[in-house]
Amino acid sequence: MKRRDVIKAAAGAAALAAFGTRAQAQAAWPAKDKTVKVIVPWPPGAANDALGRLIAERIRAKFGCTTVVENRAGGAGLLGTRSVIQAEPDGYTLLASAFNTAVMPMVLKAADFNPEVDLEFVGRTAVAPLVCVMSAAMPQKTLGEIVAAAKANPSKWNFAISSMGSAGHLATIEFLRRTGAPIPMVPYKGTVPALQDIMGGAVQLLIDPSFALLPAAKDPSKVRTIGIATPKRSVLAPDVPTMAEAGLPGFEFYSWYGIWAPKGTPREIQSSINTLIQQTMRDPEVVKRLTGSLLEPVAESIEDSRKFIRSEVVRGGELLKSVNFERS
């Protein structure tokens, strides 16, 4: 056999072996004698915790393996995120987190990683449209009236921020940029205290996820809804006008949730997880459960999810830079 033919044969055998190895890896994941661990970098009870548990439940049901959900809260999500970055890229450690993970390095000095480089984004699971609400203690009814009043007497207005670097924070920056209203931002440690001060009239405006604000807005004597940041009226709140209808065309913001894997996780495993996410989020019972919790399920490819996260990172960076935001 000629040397050229020997080289071709060797290359073909190597390719076949590699294909066989990939096929075996795909077939072997997840092994029934191993545990798939889903890390949630926040305390129990939040939306990303519920969605992480849902995906863990579906992995267990589909593949018959053991799954465990671990809440590793701390460092504004950094502790749990780092544990996944440092884990073996074998599909047995996953991260169930939210929008915060994508922008964490822009917000925290200690976040010395790049989520688009050091993690594999496997797919979004759900979104929560952001909603703008106002204290019912204020007499204004429309967005135009709010902006006019704030410009005429800015000392009477404050914008609550539930968490610095959150989707609501970025949406507020855009709101103020678009309207030109000179309203100071007041940071809080979570939505609950911010919403309490909205109800009490201590602060006047707040933008945060639908599941956090829409229940409170059912009592218009305490909280008045201005609009929802979706391109068209949401099935979550069909009676609530969009922010475009309220007077801010193109104002679209969501808090979103997804699954990440350690860098280097085999593509076949990522594809299996993404397929499971899409199947789960198209399940009528899951759709019913999530919309009842004021979340919209998302079923999309890995590529579409990564395009989305790229656009979010770019927009987040531009908005934070526009206000000279300093990392803590």
Secondary structure, 3 states (H helix, E strand, C coil): CCHHHHHHHHHHHHHHHHHHHHHHHHHHCCCCCCEEEEEECCCCCCHHHHHHHHHHHHHHHHHCCEEEEEECCCHHHHHHHHHHHCCCCCCCEEEEEEHHHHHHHHHCCCCCCCHHHHEEEEEEEEEEEEEEEEECCCCCCCHHHHHHHHHHCHHHCCEEECCCCCHHHHHHHHHHHHHCCCCCEEECCCHHHHHHHHHHCCCCEEEEEHHHHCCHHHCCCCEEEEEECCCCCCCCCCCCCEHHHHCCCCCCCEEEEEEEEECCCCHHHHHHHHHHHHHHHHCHHHHHHHHHCCCEECCCCHHHHHHHHHHHHHHHHHHHHHCCCCCC
